[in-house]
Amino acid sequence: MAYGFAAARALGMIADDMQQNEIARLLSSDNVWLRAGVLDGLVERAGPAVSSELRKILANPPSAILEEEARYGLKRLTTQK
């Protein structure tokens, strides 16, 4: 869990965009820790499309972990501006 989250977060932080194969696979993974990690990295980088992905998760949360990550990510994005 911890290694997967950290690795996915690092990939999210260095990604050019959310359409990259690795990022897209992580965002659609069944593993919530990988999804949460990549979302956290994308938020850290403040990628332009991440807010829409976070809102999509909040509209229909697949798990409590991802719901909380989406809420926290949107809050971080609004305070960074």
C-alpha positions in Angstrom: 0.0 0.0 0.0 2.6 2.6 1.1 5.0 1.9 -1.8 2.2 1.9 -4.4 0.7 5.2 -3.2 4.2 6.9 -3.1 5.1 5.6 -6.6 1.8 6.6 -8.1 2.1 10.1 -6.4 5.5 10.5 -7.9 4.2 9.7 -11.4 1.4 12.2 -10.9 3.8 14.9 -10.0 6.0 14.4 -13.1 3.2 13.7 -15.6 2.8 15.9 -18.6 -1.0 15.4 -18.6 -3.7 13.0 -17.5 -3.9 11.3 -20.9 -0.5 9.7 -20.6 -0.8 5.9 -20.6 0.6 5.4 -17.1 -1.5 8.1 -15.6 -4.7 6.9 -17.3 -4.1 3.3 -16.1 -3.5 4.5 -12.5 -6.7 6.7 -12.6 -8.8 3.7 -13.7 -7.1 1.1 -11.4 -9.2 -1.0 -9.1 -6.6 -0.3 -6.4 -7.8 2.8 -4.5 -4.4 3.5 -3.1 -2.9 3.8 -6.6 -5.7 6.0 -7.7 -5.4 8.2 -4.6 -1.7 8.5 -5.0 -1.8 9.6 -8.6 -4.5 12.1 -7.8 -2.4 13.5 -4.9 0.5 13.9 -7.2 -1.6 15.6 -9.9 -3.0 18.0 -7.3 0.5 18.8 -6.1 1.5 19.6 -9.6 -1.8 21.5 -10.1 -2.5 20.0 -13.5 -5.3 21.7 -15.4 -7.6 18.8 -15.8 -7.3 17.3 -12.3 -10.2 19.4 -10.8 -12.7 17.9 -13.3 -11.4 14.4 -12.4 -11.8 15.2 -8.7 -15.4 16.5 -9.2 -16.2 13.4 -11.2 -15.1 11.2 -8.3 -17.2 13.3 -5.8 -20.3 12.9 -8.0 -20.1 9.2 -7.7 -17.4 8.2 -5.1 -16.2 4.6 -5.6 -14.8 4.5 -2.1 -14.4 6.6 1.0 -10.7 6.9 0.5 -11.1 8.4 -3.0 -14.0 10.6 -1.9 -11.8 12.1 0.9 -8.8 12.4 -1.5 -11.1 14.3 -4.0 -12.4 16.6 -1.3 -8.9 17.3 0.0 -7.5 17.8 -3.5 -10.2 20.3 -4.5 -9.6 22.2 -1.2 -5.9 22.3 -1.9 -6.4 23.5 -5.5 -8.7 26.4 -4.4 -6.2 27.5 -1.7 -3.2 27.4 -4.1 -4.7 30.0 -6.4 
